[in-house]
Amino acid sequence: MKKETLIDKFSESLKNKCGIFFIGSGISAPSGFPTWKSLLEPMVKDLDFEISDNDDLTEIAQYIVNGYSGNKGPLLSDLLSVFKTQKNPNSYHDILVRTNIKKIWTTNFDLLLEKAFHSFNIETEIITNDNDFLKGSTDKQVQIVKMHGCVERNTEDIVFVQEDYEDFFINKPAIAGQLQSDILNNSFLFIGYNFGDSNLRNILIATRRLSKQKTRPHFLIQIRDSKKSKKQLLWCNNLKRFGIETVLIDDYSELNLILDRIAHKSKGKTLYITGSHLIDNDSFAKELGTELAKLDDITILDGQSTGISRTCINNYSQTCLENNIDVHKRMMLFPNPYAINKDFSNRIDLLPVLKQWRNPIFRNCQIIVVFNGGIGTEAELELANQFNTFILPVPLQNNDLAHRILVENKDKIDSNYYDKAFKCELTVSDVIKYIEKKLKE
């Protein structure tokens, strides 16, 4: 499968709320955590053999435990001491945070995913055992299913030797049932797994048993193995039995680029408009709202109560109604703490609340259109930068906030648009054309 095809298909699944990432240990490696192989190598010395690339590592872990008469304690102690080490999330985690995603499955024990989402003020629900599922769903933004357990939770949940895999469906039936449901109803993207990874192999066997060959399309990104290219190609072809299409890449930098494109496109054709609550009934904003409604499939993210953006959105809604366009499919509503009381609009102490409430907007937003505004608008721009949302300033005067943001983002904006915007000579048609261009990228 071509990279472009995977990007388009999986980002479309994410946009439609039916895409899920499945994360392996390769995603944690850049943060300094060891691979499963390097973790086990020192412990097999007493067994008098070396681990080869073809070995089933969960089986090797079982051999080590057998050497202790079935006692998992020594190996588990080593595992916990390594994965409880304080490490920082890496670029892969940052991209996942910026992706429009509701759920992640992972075989990793570490805490990097939780840390990454927490650093962006995104609340997560962590599932490590059946009891977590039985508690019922929460209102958290992202659910992370750590199917092999977590170093900070009950160590009995840790899956790391062959007998744990053999007993997985007995010990964790609710998680197994949820995996079956998700496989049947969602598209998975597997990342962070090496060619022949025993973790992945066990999961795929379970996948096939659960899905009964009736799954949605799934995807796998993996580094090309030059030494065993023929065998890897045969292996990838065999994955089609599980409904998995594979993309082989030559370097991990390609994975960053692919994930970044997926993160961008997962948000769909979405637009957020921001500006001062003190400016309303602006003719430019009215016309812009009317013309935006005429664009196919665009979705406006509405979180404003008054002001210039409200004017734009009202005209957008009115045009949709007048042209029999289903406004429910063309708008997403988000709460606004400043809407409770008009006197709140310049309250600095409410900025943390604003950012928390605005957080979900920018995980869903491709473009933010910026008019002149105050502290609330600047707070939203800070979030837009964190989530890599494209910022499109529309300055109406050469000393307003939008003009300053335009100059700060000069290198990111096309020169033709920039020149007209800098002179405050933009027309609504200029803004519409640029929005159309960015949404096609």
N, C-alpha and C positions, 0 to 999 in steps of 0.2 A: 504494500500500500504506500502511496506517496504521502509525504508529510502534509502537503496542503489538504489532501482529502481527509486525513485524520483530524487536522485542525478544524476544518469546516464541520465535519460530522459530530465530533465530540463537543465542540463549543455550542452547536445547535442543541445537543442533548442537555447541556448545562442550562442554556437559556430557557429550555422547556421544563426545567426542574426534574429531569430524569437522567442526569449524569452524575457519576460517583467516581472519585479517585480511590485507587487501591495502592497504598504506599509501602515500599519495601526498604530494607536497610541502606540501600545505595543513596537514598535521599538524605540520610543522617551522616554518611561518611564524610562529606566536606566540613562538617562541624567538629570532626575529630574523633567520632566514635569508630571503633574497630569493626571490620567485617566479621561475620559469624565464623569464617574460616580462621582468621588471625586470632580470634578469641580462644578457639579450641586448640590451636596448634601447640601451645606450651603444655597443655594438659594430656596430650597423647604420648608424650615422651616415655612415660612409665609403661605404655602399651607396646612400645618398641616398634612403631611404624610411623610413616609420614602421611599427612593428608594430601591426597591428589585432587586435581580439579574435577575428577569424575565421581568423587565420593559423595554419598548422601550425608550431609552434615548433621542432620537430626539423628541419623543412625550412629554416626561417630559419637555424638553426645550421649546416646544410649550406651555405647560401649564404655564410655568413661564412668557413667553411673553404675554400670554392671561391675566395674572394677572396684567400686565402693560397696559391693554387695547390695546394690539397689538403692543405696542412699543418695538422694539428689542434693543433699545439703552442700557438699564442697563445691560442686559445679554451680549451683544456684547462688552461693555466696560470692563466687568470683563474678558471676554475671551481674549481680546487684551492685557490687562495688564498682564495676566498670560503668554501668549505665546510670548510676546515681551521680556520677561526676557532673559538675556544672559545665555545660556547654551552651553555646549560643546558636539560635536558628541561623540558617544560611539563606542564600538567594532563592533556593527552591521553595523553602517555607514562605518567604516573603511573597513570591508569586502566587502560591496557593491562597494566602490571605487575601490577595487582591482579586481572586477569582470568584465569580458568582456561583457559589457552591453551598449546598446545605448539609452534605454528609461526606465523610472520609472513612474508609476502612483501612486498617494498617496492621501489619504483623510486628511493628516496632515496639520495643518496651520503653523507649526513652520519652522524655517530656518536651521535645522540641516543638511538636505541633501545637501543644497547649500554650507554650511560651510565645510562639509566633502570633497566634490569634489574640492572646492576652495583651501583647504589646501594642496591638491595634485597637484595643478596647472592644474586642469582639468576644462575647460570652460563648463558651462551649459546653456541651453536655458530653461527658466522658463515659463510655460504656466499656466495661472490662469483663463483666460476667452476666449471667442470666438475671440476677437480682436487680441489676441496673436497668435492664429492659422492663422488668415487671413493675418498676416504680411508675412507669408511664412516661409519656412524652412531656418535655418541658418547652418553655418558650425561648430557649437559647437559639442563637442564630445558626450555629453549626454543631452537628453531632459528629463525634469522633469515636468510632468503634475500634477498640484495641483488642482484637480477637485473641491475641496471644498473651494478654495481660499487660500490666504496667508495673514498673519498679516501685512506684509509690503506693500501690494498692496491695491487696491480699496476695501474697506470694503463691498461694495455692492456685491462683488463676494463670500463672506463668506456664506457657506451652513452649517447651524447648528440647524435649527428647522424643524419640520415636513413639514410645508408649503414650505420650500426651496426645500425639496426632491420632493414634489408633483409637483412643478413648474420647476424642474431641466431641463427637456427636452424642455420646452418653453424658459427658460432664457438662456440656454447654448446649443443650437442645434448643433453648430460646435464641441464642446467637446463631446457631446453625439454621434455624427456621427463618430468622431475619435475613441471613445471607441468601437463602433460597429465594425469598421474596424479592430482594433487591436485584439478584441476578436475572430473574424473570421480567422485572418491570423497569430496569434501568440499564444504561450502558456504562460499563466500567472502563477506566483507563488505568492499566497497571504500569507503574514506574518504580524504579529503584531495585529491580530484580535482575540478576546476572543470568547469562545463558546456563541452563541446567540447574538453576537455583532449587534446592530441595524444598524450601518454603513454598516457592511458587508451584512446584510440581504437586505437592500435597494439596494445595488450594485448588489447583485445576482439576485434580481427580475428584475432589469434593464438589466442585462446580458442575462437572459433568454428571455426577450422580444426582445432584439436586435439580438440575435444569432439565434433565431428560432430553437434551438437544433441542430445547425450545426457548432459547434465550434471545434477548435483544443483541445487537452487534456490540462486541467488546473489542478493546484495543490494547496493545502492548508496545512500549517504546524500549528499545534495548540497544546497547553498544554492539557493533559488529565485531565478531570474533574472527580475526584474520587467520588464526592458526587452524581453526576448525570451521571454515566458512561453509563447506559443503554440508557438514553435519548440522550446523546451526540453521541452514536454510531448510533442511529436511525437518528439523525440529519445529521451525516456524510454520512450515506447511502443515505439520501435524496438529498445531494449535487451532487450526480451522475447525477441527472436530469439536472444539469447545466454543466455537463462535467467536474466536479471537483473531483479529487481523494484526499483523506485526509491522512496525516501522523500525528499520535498523539505521542507526546513526553512527558516525565515525568518532564523534567527540562529545563530551558532556556539555560543551558550550552550545551544541545544537539543541540539547534538551531544554536549556534555559530559554532559547529563542522560541521553541515550539510551545512551551508552557506559557510564555509571555503572550504569544499570539492567542492562545486558547483563553487566557485570562481576559484579554481585551474583547474578543468576540463573544465570550460567554454572556456578556451584558446586553447583547442584542442592540437594536437601533434605539438607544435610550438617550434622553436629553433632560438636563435639569437647568432651570433658569433662575438666576439669583440677582438680587439688587436691593436697593434701599426700600424700606417700608414707607419712606416719606415722599416717594415719587409715585404718582399713579396717573392714569388716563393719558399716558404718553402715546402720541400717535405712532411712533416707531414701534413700540411694543405691541400696540394693537394690530398693526399690519403684519408684524412678525408672527404673532399668534395665528392669524388667519392663514398665512402662507405655510406655516408648519403643519397645519391640519391637512393640507393638500399632499404632503409627502406620504408615500406608501409605507405602511408598517411602522412608522415612528411612534415611540411611546414617550410621553411626557411624564416625568417624575414630579409629582405635585406635593410640595411641603410648605407652601407659602400662604399667608393669610391676607396680607395687604401689600400695596406697593406696586412697583413696575412689573415684577414677575407675575403678580396676581392679574394685572391688566392683560398681560400676554396670554396667560393660561385661560382666562375667561373668554377671550376671543377665539382661542384654540378650541375650547369646548363648544362655543356657540357655532363655529363653522362645522364642527363634527356633527352636531345636531341638525343643522340646516341641510347637510348633505347625506343624512341617514348613515353616518359612520358610527359604528358601535363604540361609544366613548369608553366603555368598560374595558375594551381591549387596547385602548390607546392612552390610558392613564394609569399610573400607580400612585396611591395616596400614602403619605407619611406624616406623622404627627410633628407639630411645631410648638415648642414651649412658649415662644413669643406670641402665639395666637391667643393665648389665654387672657392676656390683658395687654392693650396697646401700650401701656406705660412700661412694659417689659422690654421694649425694642432696643434700648441702649443699656440694659443692665449687664455690666461686665461679669457680675457674680453668676449669671446664668449661662455663661459661655461653656463651661464643662457639660452642663445638661444639654445644651444645643448640640455640641459635638457628639455626645452619646446618642442623641436621638437622630442626628444626621448620618451617623455611621452607616446604617443599612442603605441609605441612598447611594453613597459613592461605591459600595460594593456592587451596585446594580447599574451604574451610570457610565456611559462612554464619553459624553461631552457635557461640559458645564458652560452655559452661555452667561457671561458676566456683564452686567450693567454697573453703573455707579452704585456704591453701597457703603455701609459702615462696618462696625465691628463684627456683626453677624456674618456679613458677606466675606470678610477677611477670614473668619474662623472656618467657613465652608471651603474657601480656597486652600486653606492649610490641609483640610481633609482630602480635597481633590488631588493635591500633590502627593499625599501619602498613598492614595489608591491608584495613582497613575491615570487619573481621568484627564482627558484632553481639555485644556482651558481655552475657551474662545472669547476674548474680550470684545465688547461692543462699546467703545468710548463715544459719548455724545458731546463731550467737552474735553479740551486738551489738559484739563487739570483734575479730572475725576479719577476715581479708583481704577476704572476699567482701562484708562489710558496708561496709568502706572503699571498695571499688570501686563498690558500689551508690550511695553518696553522691556519688562523683566523676562518675557517669554519670546523675545524676538527670534531666537534661533529655532524655535519650535513651530513658527507660523510662516506660511507661504509669503513670499516677498510682495506679491501683488496685493494680497489682503492687508498685509502689514502697512504698506505705503498709504493705502486709502484710509485705513483705520487711524493711522498716526495723524493724518490731516483732518480727522473727524468727518470724512466724506463718504462713509459707508452708506450703501443703500440696503434695504431689506433683501433685495435680490442677491447682493454680495454675500450676506450672511447665510442665506438659504443655500447658495451654490457651494459654499465652503463646508457647511454641515453635511450636505449630500456627499461631497468628496470624502470627508473623514469617515462617514458611516460605511462607505464602500471599501475602505482599506482593510 
